[in-house]
Amino acid sequence: MGGSLSDRSIARIIKTAAKAVGLDPERFSGHSLRAGFITSGAEAGADALLIAETSRHQSLDVLRTYVRRASLLKAHAGQRFL
């Protein structure tokens, strides 16, 4: 005990938790946590370098794709249709 969690063990934990609350576990993975963290951080205005350090992204270009998605959630073309 006391060692690091593997990617597979994290995926199992997430899928088990999703199933426990009535969600389809096949729609969730360890990447769901990473993507959610990055998106939430970007929406909150966190510094991209700090987000990348935490998420261990080697490339800010890749990280930027998550940040762009966060922006799309806030202001998208269809928003004015309501």
C-alpha positions, 0 to 999 in steps of 0.5 A: 500500500502507499504506492501510486495509482495506475491509470487503470485503477483511476479509470475503475474508480471513476467508472464505479462512481459514475455507475453508483450515481446512475450514469453510464460508466462507459462515458467516463474515464480518467481523462474526464477528470483531467479535461474537467480540471482544465476546463474548470481552471480555464473558466475560472481564469487560472493561469495556463502555465499553472494548469499545464504544470498540474495536468502535466501537459508538455505543450501549451498548444494541446492545453489551449484546445481545452481552454478554447472549449471552455470559452465555447461553453460560455459564449457560443453562436446559439446563445442568442437564440434563447 
